[in-house]
Amino acid sequence: MKEKNLDSRRWLVLVASCLINLCIGSIYAWSVFASPLAEKLSVLSGGELTSVSLSIVYTVANSVGPITMISGGYINDKLGPRWVVFAGGLLFGGGMLASGFATSIPMLVVTYGLGCGLGMGLAYGCTINNSVKFFPDKRGLIGGIATATYGLSSVLVPPVANLLISGAGISQAFIVLGVAFVLIVGVFSQFILKCPENYCPAGYQPKAAQGGTVLSNDKNWREMLADPTFYMMIFMLMCGAFSGLMITSQASPMAQSITGMGAGLAAMVVSVLALFNAAGRVVAGSLSDRFGRVTVLLAAFLLEIVGLVILLTTGAGGVAQFIAGVSIMGVCFGALMGVYPGFTADQFGAKNNSVNYGIMFIGFALAGCLGPSVVGRVLTSTGSYSGAFLIAGGLAVLGIVLALLYQKTTKKKTI
């Protein structure tokens, strides 16, 4: 296909990728499913289960994504993304559908945890990285848009899921959503084209330094792992994502416990968090194209500390203060997720970015394991969220140190 045609077709690829991400991003709507599932399983088992009892399901779903991001990324780089995304949609939608028939927590770990988690990894890795490859002139912006639609799913899917649950029950809700996701991802995956190697849109001249970072030769995963820069980057991602995932997992109960707000207003806080998360991905991605990836990441870490201080000092009745803190944390979390696809491609080249970003995403998975578990343990042992905010603040400071060390290291390479 001629490059002139690709210059217009790449926008269709981006739109299709964004619609697919809206579907697979529903993995973060778990909080909507957790309580009805606990009620259903309590009746079936004759015991007393709560949404906290099912947290292992969400932890598994967040942890296994890098497995298929890496393996699917390898296939994507060799054969193209279309059928990898299609397979991811089948696995994700099938896992959602099968969750409607689950009668125990172990079954949910398999259906929702492994099925949806692994399916998400297959589709997400390909849609993000293929889109970024198609837009070497706008890596930050496109990475932000593609990841923002993934984040927006947690705003759009819960109202639909709630309607289905209230009208037909949790089992039927899973079945309907699962079938819908299989169909939507299956159709739009056919609009996904593989980006040709070394593709450049008309009028774009590759720069020696893109987004304020040094462009290296394309590196495969072995070469990336041999580069000390990789370890600075992956731990920066973990430090930044920790607080975002910690707060995302507990936003509603955290709002009710700290400020005393009702469940309805707390649900609105969850939507506010998701909206600012999505906005942060687009804005930060775009700014990183202009001012540099690390400059934006440094700003995000500093702002994250501000947000954590606001939350730490919020007391009973401080609804506005809590919402302000959560909004800031949403922007910072979004900034990390929007910048990192382009950041990884800048540093290690676009050619192998599907696999390389999948490995980099392990930092996010680690944060997904640690954030929710740390806040749960701190709350159980102290009866307060303050300790968790302090731990997250310490990691944000570490993120700043790593970002400054990265700047110093890469600056030396250019001298």
C-alpha positions as CSV (number, residue, x, y, z in Angstrom):
1,M,0.0,0.0,0.0
2,K,1.4,3.4,-1.0
3,E,2.5,5.7,1.9
4,K,0.1,8.4,0.7
5,N,-2.8,6.1,1.3
6,L,-1.3,5.1,4.7
7,D,-1.2,8.8,5.7
8,S,-5.0,8.8,5.6
9,R,-5.6,5.1,6.6
10,R,-3.6,5.6,9.8
11,W,-6.4,7.7,11.2
12,L,-8.9,4.9,10.6
13,V,-6.5,2.5,12.4
14,L,-6.3,4.9,15.3
15,V,-10.2,5.2,15.6
16,A,-10.6,1.4,15.4
17,S,-7.9,0.9,18.0
18,C,-9.6,3.4,20.3
19,L,-13.0,1.7,20.0
20,I,-11.3,-1.6,20.9
21,N,-9.6,0.0,23.9
22,L,-13.0,1.2,25.1
23,C,-14.1,-2.4,25.3
24,I,-11.1,-3.9,26.9
25,G,-10.7,-1.0,29.4
26,S,-13.9,-2.3,31.0
27,I,-11.6,-4.6,33.1
28,Y,-11.4,-1.6,35.4
29,A,-15.1,-1.6,36.0
30,W,-14.5,-4.5,38.4
31,S,-15.9,-2.4,41.4
32,V,-19.3,-2.5,39.7
33,F,-19.3,-6.3,39.5
34,A,-17.7,-7.1,42.9
35,S,-20.6,-6.5,45.3
36,P,-23.3,-8.2,43.2
37,L,-20.9,-11.1,42.6
38,A,-20.2,-11.4,46.4
39,E,-23.9,-11.6,47.0
40,K,-24.4,-14.2,44.3
41,L,-21.5,-16.4,45.6
42,S,-22.7,-16.0,49.2
43,V,-26.0,-17.5,48.3
44,L,-24.4,-20.3,46.4
45,S,-21.9,-21.1,49.0
46,G,-24.0,-20.5,52.1
47,G,-21.2,-18.3,53.5
48,E,-20.6,-14.6,54.0
49,L,-18.5,-13.1,51.2
50,T,-17.7,-9.4,50.6
51,S,-16.2,-7.5,47.7
52,V,-12.9,-7.6,49.5
53,S,-13.0,-11.4,49.5
54,L,-13.0,-11.2,45.7
55,S,-10.0,-8.8,45.4
56,I,-7.8,-11.7,44.3
57,V,-9.7,-11.8,41.0
58,Y,-9.0,-8.1,40.2
59,T,-5.3,-8.6,41.3
60,V,-4.8,-11.5,38.9
61,A,-6.5,-9.6,36.0
62,N,-4.1,-6.6,36.6
63,S,-1.0,-8.8,36.9
64,V,-1.1,-11.2,33.9
65,G,-1.4,-8.6,31.2
66,P,2.3,-8.3,30.5
67,I,2.5,-12.1,29.6
68,T,0.3,-11.6,26.5
69,M,1.6,-8.1,25.8
70,I,5.0,-9.6,25.4
71,S,4.1,-12.8,23.5
72,G,1.4,-11.0,21.4
73,G,3.9,-8.2,20.8
74,Y,6.3,-10.7,19.3
75,I,3.7,-12.0,16.9
76,N,2.6,-8.4,16.1
77,D,6.1,-7.4,15.1
78,K,6.4,-10.5,12.9
79,L,3.0,-10.9,11.4
80,G,1.0,-7.8,12.2
81,P,-1.6,-6.9,14.8
82,R,-5.0,-7.7,13.2
83,W,-5.3,-11.3,14.3
84,V,-3.6,-10.8,17.6
85,V,-6.2,-8.1,18.5
86,F,-8.9,-10.5,17.2
87,A,-7.7,-13.3,19.5
88,G,-7.4,-10.8,22.4
89,G,-11.1,-9.8,21.8
90,L,-12.2,-13.5,21.8
91,L,-10.3,-14.2,25.0
92,F,-11.4,-11.0,26.8
93,G,-15.1,-11.3,25.7
94,G,-15.1,-15.0,26.3
95,G,-13.7,-14.5,29.8
96,M,-16.4,-11.9,30.5
97,L,-19.1,-14.2,29.2
98,A,-17.8,-17.2,31.1
99,S,-17.8,-15.2,34.3
100,G,-21.6,-15.1,34.1
101,F,-21.5,-18.9,34.8
102,A,-18.9,-18.8,37.6
103,T,-20.0,-20.3,40.9
104,S,-16.9,-19.8,43.0
105,I,-13.9,-17.4,43.5
106,P,-11.5,-19.9,41.8
107,M,-13.7,-20.0,38.7
108,L,-13.7,-16.2,38.6
109,V,-9.9,-16.1,38.9
110,V,-9.9,-18.3,35.7
111,T,-12.6,-16.6,33.8
112,Y,-12.3,-12.9,34.7
113,G,-8.8,-12.9,36.2
114,L,-7.0,-14.9,33.5
115,G,-9.4,-14.7,30.6
116,C,-10.0,-11.0,30.7
117,G,-6.5,-10.1,31.9
118,L,-4.7,-12.1,29.2
119,G,-7.1,-11.0,26.5
120,M,-6.6,-7.4,27.6
121,G,-2.8,-7.8,27.3
122,L,-3.1,-9.2,23.7
123,A,-5.3,-6.4,22.4
124,Y,-4.0,-3.4,24.4
125,G,-0.3,-4.0,23.6
126,C,-1.0,-4.2,19.8
127,T,-3.5,-1.3,19.6
128,I,-1.2,1.1,21.5
129,N,2.1,0.2,19.9
130,N,0.8,-0.1,16.3
131,S,-0.8,3.4,16.7
132,V,2.4,4.9,18.0
133,K,4.3,3.4,15.1
134,F,1.9,5.0,12.6
135,F,2.5,8.5,14.2
136,P,6.2,9.1,14.6
137,D,5.4,12.8,14.3
138,K,3.0,12.7,17.3
139,R,4.0,9.8,19.5
140,G,3.1,11.4,22.8
141,L,-0.3,12.7,21.6
142,I,-1.3,9.4,19.9
143,G,-0.1,7.4,22.9
144,G,-2.2,9.7,25.1
145,I,-5.3,9.4,22.9
146,A,-5.1,5.6,22.6
147,T,-4.6,5.0,26.3
148,A,-7.2,7.6,27.2
149,T,-10.0,5.7,25.5
150,Y,-8.9,2.7,27.5
151,G,-9.2,4.7,30.6
152,L,-12.5,6.3,29.6
153,S,-14.1,2.8,29.6
154,S,-14.2,3.0,33.4
155,V,-16.6,6.0,33.0
156,L,-18.8,4.7,30.2
157,V,-19.1,0.9,31.1
158,P,-20.3,1.2,34.7
159,P,-23.6,2.9,34.0
160,V,-24.4,0.3,31.3
161,A,-23.3,-2.6,33.6
162,N,-25.4,-1.2,36.4
163,L,-28.5,-1.1,34.2
164,L,-27.9,-4.7,33.1
165,I,-27.3,-5.9,36.7
166,S,-30.4,-4.1,38.1
167,G,-32.5,-5.3,35.2
168,A,-31.3,-8.9,34.6
169,G,-28.8,-9.8,37.3
170,I,-25.1,-10.1,37.5
171,S,-24.9,-13.3,35.5
172,Q,-26.8,-12.0,32.5
173,A,-24.9,-8.7,32.6
174,F,-21.6,-10.6,32.2
175,I,-23.1,-12.7,29.3
176,V,-24.4,-9.6,27.4
177,L,-21.2,-7.6,27.9
178,G,-19.1,-10.6,26.9
179,V,-21.0,-11.2,23.6
180,A,-21.0,-7.4,22.8
181,F,-17.2,-7.2,23.4
182,V,-16.5,-10.2,21.2
183,L,-18.5,-8.7,18.4
184,I,-17.2,-5.2,18.6
185,V,-13.5,-6.1,18.9
186,G,-13.9,-8.8,16.2
187,V,-15.3,-6.3,13.7
188,F,-12.9,-3.4,14.4
189,S,-9.9,-5.6,14.6
190,Q,-10.3,-6.1,10.8
191,F,-9.6,-2.3,10.3
192,I,-6.2,-2.7,12.0
193,L,-3.3,-2.5,9.6
194,K,0.3,-3.3,10.3
195,C,2.6,-0.2,10.2
196,P,5.4,-0.7,7.7
197,E,8.9,-0.7,9.0
198,N,10.5,2.8,9.0
199,Y,7.2,4.4,7.9
200,C,7.2,8.2,7.8
201,P,4.2,10.3,7.0
202,A,4.4,13.0,4.3
203,G,6.4,16.0,5.4
204,Y,7.8,14.4,8.5
205,Q,11.6,14.4,8.9
206,P,12.9,12.1,11.7
207,K,14.9,14.1,14.3
208,A,18.1,13.1,16.0
209,A,16.3,13.8,19.3
210,Q,12.5,13.3,19.6
211,G,10.6,14.7,22.6
212,G,13.8,15.7,24.4
213,T,15.3,12.2,24.6
214,V,18.0,10.6,22.7
215,L,17.0,8.4,19.8
216,S,19.0,5.2,19.8
217,N,19.3,2.5,17.2
218,D,16.4,0.0,17.3
219,K,17.0,-2.4,20.2
220,N,15.5,-5.8,20.7
221,W,14.4,-7.0,24.1
222,R,17.8,-8.5,25.0
223,E,19.6,-5.3,24.1
224,M,17.0,-3.3,26.0
225,L,17.5,-5.4,29.2
226,A,21.2,-5.0,28.9
227,D,20.8,-1.2,29.0
228,P,20.8,0.3,32.5
229,T,18.4,3.0,31.3
230,F,15.7,0.4,31.1
231,Y,15.8,-0.2,34.8
232,M,15.5,3.5,35.6
233,M,12.5,3.7,33.3
234,I,10.6,0.6,34.6
235,F,11.0,1.6,38.2
236,M,9.9,5.2,37.4
237,L,6.7,3.6,35.9
238,M,6.2,1.5,39.0
239,C,6.7,4.4,41.4
240,G,4.3,6.6,39.4
241,A,1.6,4.0,38.8
242,F,1.6,2.8,42.4
243,S,-0.5,5.7,43.8
244,G,-2.8,5.8,40.9
245,L,-3.7,2.1,41.1
246,M,-3.9,2.3,44.9
247,I,-6.4,5.1,44.8
248,T,-8.3,3.6,41.8
249,S,-8.9,0.4,43.7
250,Q,-10.2,2.1,46.7
251,A,-11.7,5.4,45.5
252,S,-15.3,4.9,46.6
253,P,-14.7,3.4,50.1
254,M,-11.8,5.8,50.6
255,A,-14.1,8.8,49.9
256,Q,-16.7,7.5,52.3
257,S,-14.3,6.7,55.0
258,I,-12.2,9.9,54.9
259,T,-14.9,12.5,54.3
260,G,-18.1,10.7,55.3
261,M,-19.8,11.3,52.0
262,G,-22.6,9.0,50.9
263,A,-22.3,6.1,48.4
264,G,-23.9,8.1,45.6
265,L,-21.4,11.0,45.8
266,A,-18.6,8.5,46.3
267,A,-19.6,6.9,43.0
268,M,-19.4,10.3,41.3
269,V,-15.8,10.6,42.7
270,V,-14.9,7.4,40.9
271,S,-16.1,8.9,37.6
272,V,-14.2,12.2,38.3
273,L,-11.1,10.2,38.9
274,A,-11.5,8.3,35.6
275,L,-12.2,11.5,33.6
276,F,-9.1,13.3,34.9
277,N,-7.1,10.1,34.3
278,A,-8.2,10.1,30.7
279,A,-7.6,13.9,30.3
280,G,-4.1,13.5,31.8
281,R,-3.2,10.9,29.2
282,V,-4.0,13.2,26.2
283,V,-2.7,16.4,27.7
284,A,0.6,14.9,29.0
285,G,1.2,13.0,25.8
286,S,0.8,16.1,23.7
287,L,3.0,18.2,26.1
288,S,5.7,15.5,26.0
289,D,5.9,15.9,22.2
290,R,6.8,19.6,22.8
291,F,8.7,19.7,26.1
292,G,10.1,16.2,26.4
293,R,9.0,13.0,28.0
294,V,11.0,13.3,31.2
295,T,10.1,16.9,31.8
296,V,6.5,16.0,31.8
297,L,7.2,12.9,34.0
298,L,9.0,15.1,36.5
299,A,6.1,17.5,36.6
300,A,3.7,14.6,37.1
301,F,5.7,13.2,40.1
302,L,5.8,16.7,41.7
303,L,2.1,17.2,41.2
304,E,1.5,13.7,42.6
305,I,3.1,14.7,45.8
306,V,0.8,17.7,46.0
307,G,-2.2,15.5,45.4
308,L,-1.1,13.1,48.1
309,V,-0.6,15.9,50.6
310,I,-4.1,17.2,49.9
311,L,-5.6,13.7,50.5
312,L,-3.5,13.2,53.6
313,T,-4.8,16.4,55.2
314,T,-8.4,15.9,54.2
315,G,-10.8,15.2,57.1
316,A,-14.4,14.6,57.7
317,G,-16.6,16.9,55.6
318,G,-13.8,17.8,53.3
319,V,-15.6,16.7,50.2
320,A,-14.3,19.5,47.9
321,Q,-10.7,19.0,49.1
322,F,-10.9,15.2,48.6
323,I,-12.2,15.7,45.1
324,A,-9.4,18.1,44.3
325,G,-6.8,15.6,45.5
326,V,-8.4,12.7,43.6
327,S,-8.5,14.9,40.4
328,I,-4.8,15.7,40.7
329,M,-4.0,12.0,41.3
330,G,-6.0,11.1,38.2
331,V,-4.1,13.5,36.0
332,C,-0.8,12.3,37.3
333,F,-1.7,8.6,36.8
334,G,-2.9,9.4,33.3
335,A,0.3,11.3,32.5
336,L,2.4,8.2,33.2
337,M,0.3,6.0,31.1
338,G,0.0,8.5,28.2
339,V,3.7,9.2,28.0
340,Y,5.3,5.8,28.4
341,P,4.4,4.2,25.0
342,G,6.2,7.0,23.2
343,F,8.9,7.2,25.8
344,T,9.8,3.5,25.3
345,A,9.8,3.9,21.5
346,D,12.0,7.0,21.7
347,Q,14.6,5.3,23.9
348,F,14.7,1.8,22.3
349,G,13.3,2.4,18.8
350,A,9.9,1.8,17.2
351,K,10.8,-1.5,15.4
352,N,10.5,-3.8,18.5
353,N,8.3,-1.5,20.6
354,S,5.5,-4.0,20.8
355,V,7.7,-6.5,22.8
356,N,9.7,-3.8,24.5
357,Y,6.7,-1.9,25.8
358,G,5.2,-5.2,27.0
359,I,8.3,-5.8,29.1
360,M,8.2,-2.2,30.3
361,F,4.6,-2.7,31.3
362,I,5.7,-5.2,34.0
363,G,6.4,-2.0,36.0
364,F,2.7,-1.2,35.8
365,A,1.8,-4.8,36.7
366,L,4.0,-4.7,39.8
367,A,2.3,-1.4,40.8
368,G,-1.1,-3.2,40.2
369,C,-0.1,-5.9,42.7
370,L,1.5,-3.7,45.3
371,G,-0.8,-0.6,45.3
372,P,-4.1,-2.3,46.2
373,S,-2.5,-4.8,48.6
374,V,-0.5,-2.2,50.5
375,V,-3.5,0.1,51.0
376,G,-5.6,-2.8,52.2
377,R,-3.0,-3.9,54.7
378,V,-2.3,-0.4,56.0
379,L,-6.1,0.2,56.4
380,T,-6.5,-3.2,58.2
381,S,-3.6,-2.6,60.6
382,T,-4.1,1.1,61.3
383,G,-7.7,1.9,60.5
384,S,-6.5,4.8,58.3
385,Y,-5.3,5.5,54.8
386,S,-2.6,8.0,56.0
387,G,0.2,5.4,56.0
388,A,-0.6,4.4,52.4
389,F,-0.5,8.0,51.3
390,L,2.9,8.4,52.9
391,I,4.3,5.3,51.2
392,A,3.0,6.5,47.9
393,G,4.6,9.9,48.5
394,G,7.9,8.2,49.2
395,L,7.7,6.4,45.9
396,A,6.9,9.6,44.1
397,V,10.1,11.1,45.6
398,L,12.0,8.1,44.4
399,G,10.5,8.6,40.9
400,I,11.8,12.2,40.9
401,V,15.3,10.9,41.8
402,L,15.2,8.3,39.0
403,A,13.9,10.9,36.4
404,L,16.8,13.2,37.3
405,L,19.3,10.3,37.1
406,Y,17.9,9.4,33.7
407,Q,18.3,13.0,32.5
408,K,21.9,13.0,33.8
409,T,22.8,9.7,32.2
410,T,21.3,10.4,28.8
411,K,22.8,13.8,28.7
412,K,26.2,12.3,29.1
413,K,25.6,10.0,26.1
414,T,25.1,13.0,23.9
415,I,28.3,14.8,24.9
